[in-house]
Amino acid sequence: MSAQNAMTIQPSPDSILINETNLPSGIVFKHKNLLRNVKCWHKFIINNTEGLTRNEVLKCILDHVHPLDLIPVFFATDSSNAAAYFLARNCEAAVEKLCRDNLVVDHPYNKKSATRNFKPFKLSIILSFANTNDIKIDVQKNVSSVLAKRYDVGNKLLNLDRFHEDPDLVEFCPLSQPKIMYFVLHIAKGFVIHELILSNNGIKILAPLDVLANAKITRLDLSNNELNSLNELNSLKFLNMSDLKLTGNILCDCEENEYISRIKTIFPSVEILDGIPISLDRIPTTKKYSFSDYESTDLVNQFLEYFFTAYDCDRRMLAGLYHRNAMFSTTCVYLAGQMSSNTANLRQYSNISRNLKKSADLSKTSQFLFLGRESILNAFNTKLALTEHDPFSFSADLMYKTDTCAVIVVTGVFHEKPTSLLDKERFLGFTRSFALEISGKNCLIINDQLHVYNGLSFQERNSFHDSPASNQFVHREIIPKPLIKSDFDDLTVTFGQLTNLKEDWSRKCLKECNYDLKGALEMFVDLYKADQIPHNAFLTY
């Protein structure tokens, strides 16, 4: 039966009309038996729908009653498109919700318009409009054919992106409706699914995915839905997947280390999150990368991982990464009003800065444009301090890419490795722009521009902190263990300055903790609290 035919049949003799006039009389309560009868079709009449498509009208109604079950079928409109109709059954809770709201639903365009001039939907409902024996529908056959069209046998991939917009669907099937999602995925169980794409479906609840508990899904794409909480993902713990994509959901809007940690706790097997590898041997950055295409993630991730690992560990390893005619330059700026401002020391960067606006001697600007691989590596090793970068702070943009070249811009935080145990730790922010020449799977740097500034306060607060996520990837020693006699002496002096202990007592504490400064300080605090350190152990002035 077509939608138009279903709407033209006469209401059954025992049908009951509910509208704004008789709603206050308690008519819904009086006829609960009809609402609870699963064999009764109820007719919904929606006024003020002019200019709207079927999907716009039904999505608005379903969003209003979410998460209550309401599955509309046989949608039709009148000749002027000013009113729309559909049938539904087994929807007691949704009908009661609409009635509590006086059968009024806000027009969808009012949410997008500041003037809110659109009339709201006004509904009427005919309970027991028809019986399931009179109006039959078989949605399963149509949905099965659409699923088959969207299934990639070779990759065992089922792509349900924007499923409700598929032109071959006879009925409106939004996966945002839990019951519809369960119905569709139950039919999909007939396929062998290793990869499942559910992006752009307005999904708020993931419980219906339980129906795929026995599927061996390795990749799941839930991007651009309406998932609000990471807790919602707990219902998917049964999935042993390695690739998960959640970008475009509200749940992603949290501190990055927490985001990665929570995901790894729920899904220990996940190695790629939002298109970025987060396995133990890869740079563990996720949400803050912006790529022009998904395939570029490997290029950017592998390049940044190799570059900054080599730059922090042994810069000689970078020789093969620079083109023989490459160029390198640096600029710097001091930022006032930051936590780092009082201890900022940018002299080594300003000494070779090529900031044309601030240069007093323009002849030196060409001197500080380092040309050629050898010149660049010499500058790295003689003019710039040893560093350690925090990969969790990185944000990267792939600004431009073709088959032969790419431009990558990365920002983040680093600190300079101390040359003495008494050196103060300095947080520095940076922006680094790379122009790459690409040949097959290989790339060479043809231009490298480094901009350095004293770290912003929020960067200093959020960088180089041990956390459940970062501990999986990096172990950092800000103050290295002493190796020679002068190092031991410096550490002893430092410990004495921190605790006011005499030299012999400082040395005893450090020796007891194998010259681990942090451990020695913790032991000192415990002994001091217990009043177990004699007064003559302290310096007197």
C-alpha positions as CSV (number, residue, x, y, z in Angstrom):
1,M,0.0,0.0,0.0
2,S,1.3,3.5,-0.9
3,A,1.4,6.3,1.6
4,Q,-1.3,8.3,-0.2
5,N,-3.6,5.2,-0.2
6,A,-3.0,4.6,3.5
7,M,-4.0,8.2,4.2
8,T,-7.2,8.1,2.2
9,I,-8.8,5.2,3.9
10,Q,-11.6,6.0,6.4
11,P,-10.8,5.9,10.1
12,S,-12.0,2.9,12.0
13,P,-15.3,3.2,13.9
14,D,-13.6,3.1,17.3
15,S,-11.0,5.8,16.4
16,I,-10.6,8.8,18.7
17,L,-9.4,12.2,17.7
18,I,-7.1,14.1,20.1
19,N,-6.5,17.8,19.4
20,E,-5.9,21.0,21.3
21,T,-9.6,21.5,22.0
22,N,-10.3,18.2,23.8
23,L,-6.8,17.6,25.2
24,P,-7.6,19.3,28.6
25,S,-10.5,16.9,29.2
26,G,-8.2,13.9,30.0
27,I,-9.0,12.1,26.7
28,V,-5.6,10.5,26.5
29,F,-6.0,8.8,30.0
30,K,-9.5,7.7,29.1
31,H,-8.3,5.8,26.0
32,K,-5.0,4.4,27.2
33,N,-6.2,1.0,26.1
34,L,-6.0,2.1,22.5
35,L,-2.5,3.5,23.0
36,R,-1.4,0.2,24.5
37,N,-2.9,-1.9,21.7
38,V,0.1,-2.9,19.5
39,K,-2.3,-3.7,16.6
40,C,-3.6,-0.2,16.3
41,W,-2.2,2.3,13.8
42,H,-2.4,5.9,15.0
43,K,-2.6,8.8,12.5
44,F,-0.5,11.9,13.2
45,I,-1.5,15.2,11.5
46,I,1.0,18.0,11.6
47,N,0.1,21.5,10.5
48,N,2.3,24.4,9.4
49,T,4.8,22.2,7.5
50,E,4.8,24.3,4.3
51,G,8.1,24.4,2.6
52,L,9.6,21.5,4.5
53,T,10.8,18.1,3.2
54,R,9.7,14.8,4.7
55,N,13.0,14.3,6.5
56,E,12.9,17.8,8.0
57,V,9.4,17.3,9.4
58,L,10.0,13.9,10.8
59,K,13.4,14.7,12.2
60,C,11.9,17.6,14.1
61,I,9.1,15.4,15.6
62,L,11.6,12.6,16.5
63,D,14.1,15.0,18.1
64,H,11.2,16.4,20.2
65,V,10.3,13.0,21.6
66,H,13.8,11.5,21.8
67,P,14.7,9.0,23.2
68,L,11.1,7.7,23.2
69,D,10.1,5.2,20.5
70,L,8.2,6.6,17.5
71,I,8.6,5.0,14.1
72,P,6.7,7.0,11.4
73,V,5.6,5.3,8.2
74,F,3.4,6.2,5.2
75,F,4.4,9.8,5.3
76,A,2.2,12.1,3.0
77,T,1.3,15.7,2.6
78,D,-1.8,17.6,1.4
79,S,-1.9,19.3,-1.9
80,S,-0.6,22.6,-0.6
81,N,2.1,21.0,1.5
82,A,0.8,22.9,4.5
83,A,0.0,19.8,6.5
84,A,1.7,16.4,6.7
85,Y,0.6,13.0,7.9
86,F,2.1,9.7,9.0
87,L,1.1,6.5,10.8
88,A,2.8,5.0,13.8
89,R,2.0,2.3,16.4
90,N,3.3,1.0,19.7
91,C,4.3,4.5,20.7
92,E,2.4,5.2,23.9
93,A,5.2,7.1,25.7
94,A,5.9,9.4,22.6
95,V,2.1,10.2,22.3
96,E,2.0,11.1,26.0
97,K,5.0,13.3,25.6
98,L,3.5,15.2,22.7
99,C,0.2,15.6,24.7
100,R,2.1,16.9,27.7
101,D,3.5,19.6,25.4
102,N,0.0,20.5,24.3
103,L,0.5,19.0,20.8
104,V,2.9,21.8,19.9
105,V,6.4,21.3,18.5
106,D,8.7,24.2,17.7
107,H,9.3,24.8,14.0
108,P,12.8,23.5,13.0
109,Y,13.8,26.8,11.3
110,N,13.2,28.7,14.5
111,K,16.3,27.1,15.9
112,K,18.3,28.6,13.0
113,S,16.6,32.0,12.8
114,A,17.2,34.8,15.3
115,T,13.7,36.3,14.5
116,R,11.8,33.0,15.2
117,N,9.0,34.0,12.9
118,F,8.0,30.5,11.8
119,K,4.7,29.1,13.2
120,P,5.2,26.0,15.4
121,F,3.9,22.6,14.4
122,K,0.4,22.0,15.7
123,L,-0.5,18.3,15.9
124,S,-3.7,16.2,16.0
125,I,-3.6,12.5,16.6
126,I,-6.3,9.9,15.6
127,L,-5.9,7.0,17.9
128,S,-6.8,3.6,16.4
129,F,-7.0,5.1,12.9
130,A,-6.6,1.6,11.4
131,N,-5.8,-2.0,12.3
132,T,-2.6,-3.8,11.3
133,N,-4.8,-6.3,9.4
134,D,-6.0,-3.4,7.3
135,I,-2.7,-1.7,6.6
136,K,0.4,-3.9,6.2
137,I,3.9,-2.7,5.6
138,D,7.2,-4.6,4.9
139,V,10.1,-2.2,5.6
140,Q,12.6,-5.0,6.0
141,K,12.8,-5.9,2.3
142,N,13.5,-2.3,1.3
143,V,16.1,-1.8,4.1
144,S,17.9,-5.0,3.2
145,S,18.3,-3.9,-0.4
146,V,19.7,-0.6,0.6
147,L,22.2,-2.3,3.0
148,A,23.3,-4.6,0.3
149,K,24.0,-1.6,-1.9
150,R,26.1,0.0,0.8
151,Y,28.1,-3.1,1.7
152,D,31.6,-3.6,0.3
153,V,32.2,-7.3,0.1
154,G,36.0,-7.1,-0.5
155,N,36.7,-4.9,2.5
156,K,33.8,-6.3,4.6
157,L,32.8,-2.7,5.1
158,L,29.2,-1.4,5.7
159,N,28.9,2.3,5.0
160,L,25.8,3.8,6.7
161,D,27.0,7.4,6.5
162,R,23.8,9.6,6.3
163,F,21.7,6.5,6.1
164,H,18.4,8.4,6.4
165,E,19.2,10.4,3.3
166,D,19.5,7.4,1.0
167,P,17.3,8.0,-2.0
168,D,16.3,4.3,-2.2
169,L,14.8,4.2,1.2
170,V,11.0,4.1,1.0
171,E,10.5,5.1,4.6
172,F,12.3,7.6,6.9
173,C,14.9,5.5,8.7
174,P,17.0,7.8,11.0
175,L,19.6,5.9,13.0
176,S,19.2,8.5,15.7
177,Q,16.1,6.7,16.7
178,P,17.3,3.8,18.9
179,K,14.6,1.3,17.8
180,I,15.3,2.0,14.1
181,M,19.0,1.7,14.6
182,Y,18.5,-1.6,16.3
183,F,16.2,-2.8,13.5
184,V,18.7,-1.8,10.7
185,L,21.7,-3.3,12.5
186,H,19.7,-6.5,13.2
187,I,19.2,-6.9,9.4
188,A,22.9,-6.0,8.9
189,K,23.9,-9.1,11.0
190,G,23.5,-11.0,7.8
191,F,26.8,-9.5,6.5
192,V,30.3,-10.2,7.7
193,I,31.2,-6.8,9.0
194,H,34.8,-5.8,9.9
195,E,34.4,-2.1,9.3
196,L,31.3,-0.1,10.1
197,I,30.7,3.6,9.3
198,L,27.9,5.3,11.2
199,S,28.9,8.9,10.7
200,N,26.5,11.9,10.2
201,N,23.4,10.2,11.6
202,G,22.6,12.3,14.7
203,I,23.2,9.3,16.9
204,K,22.9,10.0,20.7
205,I,22.6,6.5,22.1
206,L,24.9,3.6,21.3
207,A,23.0,0.8,23.1
208,P,21.5,-0.6,19.8
209,L,25.0,-1.6,18.7
210,D,24.7,-4.5,21.2
211,V,23.1,-6.4,18.4
212,L,26.5,-6.7,16.7
213,A,28.1,-8.2,19.8
214,N,29.3,-11.3,17.9
215,A,30.6,-9.3,14.9
216,K,34.4,-8.9,14.5
217,I,34.5,-5.2,14.0
218,T,38.0,-3.7,13.8
219,R,37.1,-0.2,12.6
220,L,34.2,1.9,13.8
221,D,33.5,5.5,12.5
222,L,31.0,7.4,14.7
223,S,32.1,10.9,13.6
224,N,29.8,13.9,13.4
225,N,27.0,12.5,15.6
226,E,25.5,13.8,18.8
227,L,27.4,11.8,21.4
228,N,27.7,13.9,24.5
229,S,29.5,11.8,27.0
230,L,32.5,9.4,27.0
231,N,30.4,7.3,29.3
232,E,28.2,6.4,26.4
233,L,31.0,4.5,24.9
234,N,31.0,2.0,27.8
235,S,28.1,0.2,26.0
236,L,30.6,-0.7,23.3
237,K,33.2,-2.4,25.5
238,F,32.5,-5.7,23.8
239,L,34.1,-4.4,20.5
240,N,37.7,-5.4,20.1
241,M,38.5,-2.8,17.5
242,S,41.8,-1.1,16.6
243,D,40.5,2.0,14.7
244,L,37.9,4.4,16.2
245,K,36.8,7.7,14.9
246,L,34.8,10.1,17.1
247,T,35.5,13.6,15.7
248,G,32.6,16.0,15.5
249,N,31.0,14.8,18.7
250,I,30.6,16.9,21.9
251,L,32.4,14.2,23.9
252,C,35.6,15.1,22.1
253,D,35.6,18.6,23.8
254,C,37.7,17.7,26.8
255,E,41.4,17.9,27.7
256,E,43.3,15.9,25.2
257,N,45.3,13.6,27.6
258,E,42.0,12.8,29.4
259,Y,40.4,12.0,26.1
260,I,43.1,9.6,25.0
261,S,43.3,8.0,28.5
262,R,39.5,7.4,28.7
263,I,39.4,5.9,25.2
264,K,42.3,3.6,25.9
265,T,40.7,2.5,29.2
266,I,37.4,1.6,27.5
267,F,39.0,0.2,24.3
268,P,42.6,-1.1,25.2
269,S,42.9,-2.5,21.6
270,V,42.5,0.9,19.9
271,E,45.6,1.9,18.1
272,I,44.2,4.6,15.8
273,L,42.0,7.3,17.3
274,D,40.4,9.9,15.0
275,G,42.8,9.0,12.2
276,I,46.0,9.3,14.3
277,P,48.0,6.4,15.6
278,I,48.2,6.3,19.4
279,S,50.1,3.0,19.8
280,L,53.1,3.0,22.2
281,D,55.7,3.8,19.6
282,R,53.9,6.7,17.9
283,I,53.3,10.3,18.7
284,P,50.1,10.2,20.8
285,T,48.3,13.3,19.4
286,T,44.7,13.0,18.2
287,K,42.2,15.8,18.0
288,K,44.3,18.7,17.2
289,Y,45.4,17.7,13.7
290,S,43.8,19.1,10.7
291,F,44.3,17.3,7.4
292,S,43.1,17.9,3.9
293,D,42.4,14.2,3.4
294,Y,42.4,11.1,5.6
295,E,45.3,9.5,3.6
296,S,47.6,12.3,4.7
297,T,47.6,11.4,8.3
298,D,50.4,8.8,7.9
299,L,52.6,11.3,6.0
300,V,52.2,14.0,8.7
301,N,52.4,11.7,11.7
302,Q,55.5,9.8,10.5
303,F,57.3,13.0,9.5
304,L,56.6,14.7,12.8
305,E,57.5,11.6,14.8
306,Y,60.8,11.1,13.1
307,F,61.7,14.8,13.0
308,F,61.1,15.7,16.6
309,T,62.5,12.4,17.9
310,A,65.8,13.0,16.0
311,Y,65.8,16.7,16.9
312,D,65.6,16.0,20.6
313,C,67.9,13.0,20.6
314,D,70.6,13.3,17.9
315,R,70.3,16.0,15.4
316,R,72.8,14.4,13.1
317,M,70.0,11.9,12.2
318,L,68.3,14.8,10.4
319,A,70.9,15.0,7.7
320,G,69.0,12.7,5.4
321,L,65.7,14.6,5.9
322,Y,66.9,18.0,4.5
323,H,67.3,18.7,0.8
324,R,70.9,19.7,-0.1
325,N,69.7,23.2,-1.0
326,A,67.3,23.5,1.9
327,M,66.8,26.8,3.9
328,F,66.3,27.4,7.6
329,S,65.5,30.6,9.5
330,T,64.2,31.5,12.9
331,T,62.4,34.4,14.6
332,C,61.4,35.0,18.2
333,V,59.3,37.2,20.3
334,Y,59.0,38.0,24.1
335,L,55.5,37.8,25.5
336,A,54.7,39.8,28.7
337,G,52.2,38.8,31.3
338,Q,52.9,35.0,31.2
339,M,54.0,32.6,33.9
340,S,57.2,32.2,32.0
341,S,57.9,35.9,31.4
342,N,60.1,36.5,34.5
343,T,62.5,33.6,33.6
344,A,62.3,34.0,29.8
345,N,65.7,34.0,28.0
346,L,65.4,34.1,24.3
347,R,68.9,35.5,23.6
348,Q,70.2,32.5,21.6
349,Y,67.2,32.8,19.3
350,S,67.3,36.6,19.0
351,N,71.0,36.3,18.1
352,I,70.1,34.5,14.9
353,S,66.6,35.9,14.4
354,R,65.7,36.9,10.9
355,N,62.7,39.1,11.8
356,L,63.0,41.8,9.1
357,K,60.8,44.3,11.0
358,K,63.1,44.2,14.1
359,S,66.5,43.9,12.5
360,A,68.7,47.0,13.0
361,D,71.2,45.7,10.4
362,L,69.5,44.4,7.3
363,S,72.7,43.0,6.0
364,K,72.6,40.3,8.7
365,T,69.3,39.0,7.6
366,S,71.0,37.1,4.8
367,Q,73.6,35.9,7.3
368,F,70.9,34.2,9.4
369,L,69.2,32.5,6.4
370,F,71.0,29.2,6.7
371,L,71.4,27.7,3.2
372,G,72.2,24.0,2.6
373,R,72.0,20.9,4.6
374,E,75.4,21.3,6.2
375,S,74.8,24.9,7.3
376,I,71.5,24.0,8.8
377,L,72.8,21.0,10.8
378,N,75.7,23.2,12.0
379,A,73.3,25.8,13.3
380,F,71.2,23.2,15.1
381,N,74.3,21.8,16.9
382,T,76.2,25.1,17.7
383,K,73.6,27.8,17.9
384,L,70.5,26.1,19.4
385,A,70.2,24.4,22.8
386,L,69.3,20.8,23.2
387,T,65.6,20.4,23.7
388,E,62.7,18.1,24.7
389,H,59.4,18.6,23.0
390,D,56.0,17.6,24.5
391,P,54.2,15.7,21.7
392,F,50.9,15.9,23.7
393,S,51.0,19.7,23.1
394,F,51.3,19.4,19.3
395,S,48.7,20.9,16.9
396,A,49.4,20.3,13.3
397,D,47.9,21.6,10.1
398,L,48.5,20.3,6.6
399,M,48.1,23.6,4.9
400,Y,48.8,22.4,1.3
401,K,49.4,19.1,-0.4
402,T,49.9,17.7,-3.9
403,D,51.6,14.6,-5.2
404,T,55.0,16.4,-5.2
405,C,54.9,18.9,-2.3
406,A,53.3,19.7,1.1
407,V,53.3,22.4,3.7
408,I,53.0,21.4,7.3
409,V,52.7,23.8,10.3
410,V,53.0,22.5,13.8
411,T,52.7,24.3,17.1
412,G,53.5,23.1,20.6
413,V,55.7,23.4,23.7
414,F,59.3,22.4,24.4
415,H,61.9,23.1,27.1
416,E,65.7,23.3,26.8
417,K,67.6,20.5,28.5
418,P,69.5,21.8,31.5
419,T,73.2,22.1,31.1
420,S,73.7,22.3,34.8
421,L,71.7,20.9,37.8
422,L,71.2,24.5,38.9
423,D,69.6,25.6,35.6
424,K,66.0,26.8,35.8
425,E,63.5,25.0,33.6
426,R,62.1,27.2,30.9
427,F,59.0,26.5,28.9
428,L,59.0,27.7,25.4
429,G,56.3,27.8,22.8
430,F,57.0,27.3,19.1
431,T,55.5,27.3,15.6
432,R,57.4,25.4,13.0
433,S,56.6,25.5,9.3
434,F,57.9,22.9,6.9
435,A,57.8,22.9,3.1
436,L,58.4,19.4,1.9
437,E,59.3,17.9,-1.5
438,I,57.6,14.6,-2.0
439,S,58.8,11.8,-4.2
440,G,56.8,8.6,-3.8
441,K,56.9,7.6,-0.2
442,N,59.9,9.8,0.6
443,C,60.0,13.5,1.5
444,L,62.7,16.1,2.0
445,I,62.5,19.4,3.8
446,I,63.2,22.3,1.4
447,N,62.3,25.1,3.8
448,D,62.1,25.1,7.6
449,Q,61.0,28.2,9.6
450,L,61.1,28.2,13.4
451,H,59.3,30.8,15.5
452,V,60.0,30.7,19.3
453,Y,58.4,32.6,22.2
454,N,58.3,32.2,26.0
455,G,55.5,29.7,26.8
456,L,52.0,30.9,27.4
457,S,50.6,30.4,30.8
458,F,48.1,27.7,29.7
459,Q,50.9,25.9,27.9
460,E,53.0,25.8,31.0
461,R,50.1,24.6,33.1
462,N,49.2,21.8,30.7
463,S,52.5,20.6,29.4
464,F,55.0,18.0,30.6
465,H,52.7,16.6,33.3
466,D,52.6,12.9,34.1
467,S,49.1,11.6,33.5
468,P,47.6,8.2,32.9
469,A,47.8,8.8,29.2
470,S,51.2,10.3,29.0
471,N,52.8,7.6,31.2
472,Q,52.0,5.0,28.5
473,F,54.2,6.7,26.0
474,V,56.9,8.8,27.6
475,H,59.1,8.7,30.7
476,R,60.8,12.0,31.4
477,E,63.6,13.0,33.7
478,I,63.8,16.8,33.9
479,I,66.9,16.6,36.0
480,P,69.2,13.9,34.8
481,K,71.0,11.5,37.2
482,P,74.5,12.7,38.0
483,L,77.4,10.9,36.2
484,I,80.6,12.7,37.2
485,K,81.9,14.1,40.6
486,S,80.9,17.7,39.6
487,D,77.3,16.5,39.0
488,F,77.1,14.9,42.4
489,D,78.4,18.0,44.0
490,D,76.0,20.3,42.1
491,L,73.1,18.0,43.1
492,T,74.2,18.1,46.8
493,V,74.3,21.9,46.7
494,T,70.8,22.0,45.1
495,F,69.4,19.7,47.7
496,G,70.9,21.8,50.5
497,Q,69.3,25.0,49.0
498,L,65.9,23.3,48.9
499,T,66.0,21.8,52.4
500,N,68.4,24.1,54.3
501,L,70.3,20.9,55.3
502,K,74.1,20.9,55.8
503,E,76.2,19.3,53.1
504,D,76.9,16.0,54.9
505,W,73.2,15.5,55.6
506,S,72.2,16.5,52.1
507,R,74.7,13.9,50.8
508,K,73.3,11.3,53.1
509,C,69.7,11.8,51.9
510,L,70.7,11.7,48.3
511,K,72.8,8.6,48.7
512,E,70.0,6.9,50.5
513,C,67.8,7.5,47.4
514,N,70.5,6.7,44.8
515,Y,70.8,10.4,44.0
516,D,67.2,10.7,42.9
517,L,66.3,14.2,43.8
518,K,62.5,13.7,43.8
519,G,62.8,10.6,46.0
520,A,65.3,12.3,48.4
521,L,62.9,15.3,48.8
522,E,60.0,13.0,49.5
523,M,62.1,11.2,52.2
524,F,63.1,14.5,53.7
525,V,59.5,15.7,54.0
526,D,58.5,12.4,55.7
527,L,61.4,12.6,58.2
528,Y,60.8,16.2,58.9
529,K,57.1,15.6,59.6
530,A,58.1,12.8,62.0
531,D,60.6,15.1,63.7
532,Q,63.4,12.6,63.0
533,I,66.0,15.1,61.7
534,P,68.1,16.6,64.5
535,H,68.4,20.4,64.8
536,N,72.1,20.4,64.2
537,A,71.5,18.9,60.7
538,F,70.2,22.3,59.5
539,L,72.3,25.3,58.5
540,T,72.1,28.3,60.9
541,Y,72.5,31.9,59.9
